[in-house]
């Protein structure tokens, strides 16, 4: 066990390298993105500096030297071998970026989500204009590519935290309407990840403020709707099976992950902040103990 210490303010995101299990990147509102090698934990192997604090950092899934970071409304793309300045700058949104993900199929494609109620798709070769976009009625907390085909899953933060709390599955080639809605959580979804349960068997794992973790099995039909080439003889049943696992209670509002999510989205009690202001509004209790990363390896 080793502690990685360099950031001077709250760490907002971390991401492990897709190809080298010893490397990870961290970012902070202290304006730095640090790249770490867990075999040499005393200091970062390199540091990327910006004038604005970073909310997201992600390694490229196909290019081992490329990573991207989100700073307020903008994206910076970096080459880890040339850290003096970013290799690309994208003025992406009108409000704070909350989600960032690289395509698993195209080296130069990424998706972003923001408090401005949009999801945008970019080709970093042409950063001036988004290739496509999705408009929503609420701030978008996360947008991530699917591990199959050409799809994206999005999570919104419902206004006043009332009503449905679905995750939406979109086919990137046609984002006029989602191809499926994951309905089941009774409160805001805080996080989700994909897992492979078998050859061609993908599951979506979701965790929400309703104290439940749910596992959703994605069938072959919906994979095909997202452009995945699967056997034509497979079942076309478009239903999902979900298993809800009741865990311990989520920490009280303003503390822990739930409070962190709501604060990052600009919420003050029951009212979302739609003004686009980017100040750090997290509570003291959420800040405590978050200025270093403990790595186990």
C-alpha positions as CSV (number, residue, x, y, z in Angstrom):
1,X,0.0,0.0,0.0
2,X,1.2,3.5,-0.9
3,X,-0.1,7.0,-0.7
4,X,0.2,9.3,-3.7
5,X,0.5,12.9,-2.6
6,X,0.9,15.9,-4.8
7,X,-2.4,17.7,-5.1
8,X,-3.0,20.7,-2.8
9,X,-6.8,20.8,-3.2
10,X,-9.7,18.4,-3.7
11,X,-9.1,15.5,-6.2
12,X,-12.1,15.4,-8.6
13,X,-11.3,12.3,-10.7
14,X,-8.8,9.5,-11.4
15,X,-8.5,7.1,-14.2
16,X,-6.3,4.0,-14.6
17,X,-4.3,3.5,-17.8
18,X,-6.0,1.1,-20.2
19,X,-2.8,-0.7,-21.2
20,X,-0.3,-0.2,-18.4
21,X,-1.6,-1.4,-15.0
22,X,1.0,0.7,-13.1
23,X,-0.1,4.1,-14.5
24,X,-3.0,6.3,-13.4
25,X,-4.0,9.9,-13.9
26,X,-5.5,12.2,-11.2
27,X,-6.9,15.7,-11.5
28,X,-7.9,18.4,-9.1
29,X,-9.3,21.8,-8.7
30,X,-5.7,22.9,-8.0
31,X,-5.4,23.1,-11.8
32,X,-3.0,20.1,-12.1
33,X,-3.4,16.7,-13.8
34,X,-0.8,14.3,-12.4
35,X,0.4,11.0,-14.0
36,X,1.5,8.4,-11.5
37,X,3.5,5.2,-11.7
38,X,2.6,3.1,-8.7
39,X,6.1,1.6,-8.7
40,X,7.5,5.1,-8.0
41,X,4.9,6.6,-5.7
42,X,6.9,9.4,-4.2
43,X,6.0,11.9,-6.9
44,X,4.2,12.1,-10.2
45,X,6.1,10.9,-13.3
46,X,4.7,14.0,-15.0
47,X,2.3,16.9,-14.4
48,X,0.1,18.8,-16.7
49,X,-0.8,22.3,-15.8
50,X,-3.8,24.5,-16.7
51,X,-5.2,27.8,-15.6
52,X,-8.5,26.3,-14.5
53,X,-9.3,23.4,-12.2
54,X,-10.0,20.0,-13.7
55,X,-13.2,18.0,-13.1
56,X,-12.5,15.0,-15.3
57,X,-9.5,13.0,-16.7
58,X,-9.6,10.0,-19.0
59,X,-6.9,8.0,-20.8
60,X,-7.6,7.3,-24.5
61,X,-8.7,3.7,-24.9
62,X,-6.7,3.1,-28.1
63,X,-3.7,5.5,-27.9
64,X,-1.5,4.8,-24.9
65,X,0.0,8.3,-24.9
66,X,-3.1,10.3,-25.2
67,X,-5.4,11.6,-22.4
68,X,-8.0,14.3,-22.0
69,X,-9.1,16.5,-19.1
70,X,-12.1,18.7,-18.5
71,X,-11.7,22.2,-17.2
72,X,-14.9,24.1,-16.5
73,X,-16.4,24.4,-20.0
74,X,-13.4,23.2,-22.0
75,X,-11.5,20.1,-22.9
76,X,-7.7,19.8,-23.2
77,X,-6.1,16.8,-25.0
78,X,-2.6,15.9,-23.9
79,X,0.3,13.7,-25.1
80,X,1.9,12.2,-22.0
81,X,5.3,12.5,-23.7
82,X,4.9,16.2,-24.3
83,X,3.5,17.7,-21.2
84,X,4.4,21.4,-21.6
85,X,1.1,22.2,-23.3
86,X,-2.0,20.4,-24.6
87,X,-2.0,19.1,-28.2
88,X,-5.6,20.2,-28.7
89,X,-8.1,22.6,-27.0
90,X,-11.9,22.2,-27.4
91,X,-14.3,24.9,-26.2
92,X,-17.0,22.3,-25.6
93,X,-19.9,23.6,-23.4
94,X,-21.6,26.7,-22.0
95,X,-21.4,25.3,-18.4
96,X,-19.3,23.0,-16.3
97,X,-18.3,19.6,-17.8
98,X,-19.4,16.7,-15.6
99,X,-18.6,13.7,-17.8
100,X,-15.9,12.8,-20.4
101,X,-15.2,9.5,-22.2
102,X,-13.2,8.3,-25.1
103,X,-14.6,6.0,-27.8
104,X,-13.5,2.4,-27.7
105,X,-13.6,2.2,-31.5
106,X,-12.2,5.5,-32.8
107,X,-9.0,7.0,-31.4
108,X,-10.0,10.6,-32.0
109,X,-13.6,10.5,-30.9
110,X,-14.9,11.5,-27.4
111,X,-18.2,12.3,-25.7
112,X,-18.8,15.0,-23.1
113,X,-21.7,15.8,-20.8
114,X,-22.4,19.1,-19.0
115,X,-24.5,21.2,-16.7
116,X,-25.8,23.0,-19.8
117,X,-28.1,20.0,-20.4
118,X,-26.3,18.7,-23.4
119,X,-24.2,15.7,-24.5
120,X,-21.7,16.4,-27.3
121,X,-19.7,14.2,-29.6
122,X,-16.3,15.5,-30.8
123,X,-13.7,14.5,-33.3
124,X,-10.5,16.1,-31.9
125,X,-9.2,16.4,-35.5
126,X,-11.9,19.0,-36.0
127,X,-12.4,20.6,-32.5
128,X,-14.3,23.8,-33.6
129,X,-17.7,22.1,-33.9
130,X,-19.3,19.0,-32.3
131,X,-20.0,16.2,-34.6
132,X,-23.4,15.6,-33.0
133,X,-25.2,16.5,-29.8
134,X,-28.1,15.5,-27.5
135,X,-30.3,18.0,-25.8
136,X,-31.9,17.2,-22.4
137,X,-34.1,18.9,-19.9
138,X,-31.7,18.5,-17.0
139,X,-28.0,18.7,-16.3
140,X,-26.2,15.6,-17.6
141,X,-24.1,13.9,-14.9
142,X,-22.4,11.2,-17.0
143,X,-22.1,10.1,-20.6
144,X,-20.2,6.9,-21.4
145,X,-19.7,4.8,-24.5
146,X,-20.9,1.2,-24.5
147,X,-18.3,-1.6,-24.8
148,X,-20.3,-3.0,-27.7
149,X,-21.2,-1.4,-31.0
150,X,-21.5,2.4,-31.2
151,X,-23.7,3.4,-28.2
152,X,-23.7,5.8,-25.3
153,X,-25.4,5.7,-21.9
154,X,-26.3,8.9,-20.2
155,X,-27.5,9.9,-16.7
156,X,-29.2,13.2,-15.9
157,X,-29.7,14.9,-12.6
158,X,-33.5,15.4,-12.4
159,X,-34.5,18.9,-11.3
160,X,-35.4,19.1,-7.6
161,X,-34.4,15.4,-7.5
162,X,-38.0,14.4,-8.2
163,X,-39.6,12.1,-10.8
164,X,-37.9,9.3,-12.7
165,X,-34.2,8.6,-12.5
166,X,-33.5,6.6,-15.6
167,X,-30.4,5.8,-17.6
168,X,-30.8,6.2,-21.3
169,X,-29.1,4.1,-24.0
170,X,-28.4,5.9,-27.3
171,X,-27.2,4.7,-30.7
172,X,-24.5,7.1,-31.7
173,X,-25.5,7.0,-35.4
174,X,-29.0,8.3,-34.6
175,X,-29.5,10.3,-31.3
176,X,-33.0,11.6,-32.1
177,X,-34.3,9.3,-29.4
178,X,-32.9,6.7,-27.0
179,X,-33.1,3.1,-28.0
180,X,-33.8,2.0,-24.4
181,X,-34.5,3.4,-21.0
182,X,-33.3,1.7,-17.8
183,X,-36.0,2.3,-15.2
184,X,-35.8,1.1,-11.7
185,X,-34.0,3.4,-9.4
186,X,-36.1,5.7,-7.2
187,X,-33.4,8.3,-6.6
188,X,-30.5,9.9,-8.5
189,X,-28.0,7.4,-10.1
190,X,-24.6,8.3,-8.8
191,X,-22.4,6.0,-10.8
192,X,-22.4,3.2,-13.4
193,X,-20.0,0.8,-15.0
194,X,-20.0,-2.0,-17.6
195,X,-18.9,-5.6,-16.9
196,X,-18.5,-8.6,-19.2
197,X,-20.2,-11.6,-17.7
198,X,-19.4,-13.9,-20.6
199,X,-18.7,-13.9,-24.3
200,X,-20.9,-11.2,-25.8
201,X,-22.8,-10.9,-22.5
202,X,-22.7,-7.4,-21.2
203,X,-24.1,-6.1,-17.9
204,X,-24.6,-2.6,-16.7
205,X,-24.0,-2.1,-13.0
206,X,-25.7,1.0,-11.4
207,X,-25.5,2.6,-8.0
208,X,-28.0,5.2,-6.7
209,X,-29.0,7.3,-3.7
210,X,-31.9,4.9,-3.2
211,X,-29.5,2.6,-1.4
212,X,-29.5,0.0,-4.1
213,X,-27.1,-1.4,-6.6
214,X,-28.7,-2.9,-9.7
215,X,-27.3,-5.2,-12.4
216,X,-28.9,-5.0,-15.8
217,X,-28.3,-7.6,-18.5
218,X,-28.2,-6.1,-22.0
219,X,-29.7,-8.5,-24.6
220,X,-28.5,-9.2,-28.1
221,X,-31.3,-7.2,-29.7
222,X,-30.3,-3.9,-28.1
223,X,-26.6,-4.6,-28.8
224,X,-27.6,-4.8,-32.5
225,X,-29.6,-1.6,-32.3
226,X,-26.3,0.1,-31.2
227,X,-24.5,-1.4,-34.2
228,X,-23.0,-4.5,-32.6
229,X,-22.6,-7.4,-35.0
230,X,-24.0,-10.4,-33.1
231,X,-25.3,-13.8,-34.3
232,X,-28.7,-13.5,-36.1
233,X,-29.9,-16.7,-34.3
234,X,-29.7,-15.0,-30.9
235,X,-32.8,-14.1,-28.9
236,X,-34.4,-10.8,-29.9
237,X,-36.2,-10.3,-26.6
238,X,-35.8,-6.6,-25.8
239,X,-36.4,-7.0,-22.1
240,X,-33.8,-6.6,-19.4
241,X,-33.2,-8.6,-16.3
242,X,-32.2,-6.5,-13.3
243,X,-31.1,-7.6,-9.9
244,X,-31.4,-5.1,-7.1
245,X,-29.0,-5.6,-4.2
246,X,-29.8,-3.6,-1.1
247,X,-26.6,-2.2,0.5
248,X,-25.9,0.0,3.5
249,X,-27.5,3.4,3.6
250,X,-26.0,6.2,1.6
251,X,-24.4,8.9,3.7
252,X,-26.5,11.9,4.6
253,X,-26.9,14.8,2.1
254,X,-23.8,17.0,1.8
255,X,-21.5,14.1,2.9
256,X,-19.9,11.3,1.0
257,X,-20.5,10.5,-2.6
258,X,-24.1,11.5,-2.7
259,X,-23.3,15.0,-1.4
260,X,-20.4,15.2,-3.7
261,X,-22.5,14.5,-6.7
262,X,-25.2,17.0,-5.8
263,X,-22.6,19.7,-5.0
264,X,-20.8,19.2,-8.3
265,X,-24.0,19.6,-10.1
266,X,-24.5,22.9,-8.4
267,X,-27.3,21.9,-6.1
268,X,-28.1,23.8,-2.9
269,X,-30.6,21.8,-0.9
270,X,-33.5,21.1,-3.4
271,X,-32.7,23.7,-6.1
272,X,-30.2,23.0,-8.9
273,X,-27.8,25.7,-9.9
274,X,-28.4,26.4,-13.6
275,X,-26.3,29.6,-13.7
276,X,-23.2,27.9,-14.9
277,X,-21.1,29.1,-12.0
278,X,-18.1,26.8,-11.5
279,X,-17.0,27.5,-7.9
280,X,-16.3,24.5,-5.6
281,X,-19.4,24.4,-3.4
282,X,-18.7,21.1,-1.6
283,X,-19.1,20.9,2.1
284,X,-16.2,20.8,4.5
285,X,-17.0,17.2,5.4
286,X,-16.9,16.2,1.7
287,X,-13.5,17.9,1.4
288,X,-11.8,16.2,4.3
289,X,-9.5,13.3,3.5
290,X,-9.8,13.8,-0.3
291,X,-6.5,15.5,-1.1
292,X,-4.5,12.3,-1.5
293,X,-5.1,8.9,-3.2
294,X,-4.3,5.6,-1.5
295,X,-3.3,2.9,-4.0
296,X,-3.3,-0.8,-3.4
297,X,-1.3,-3.0,-5.7
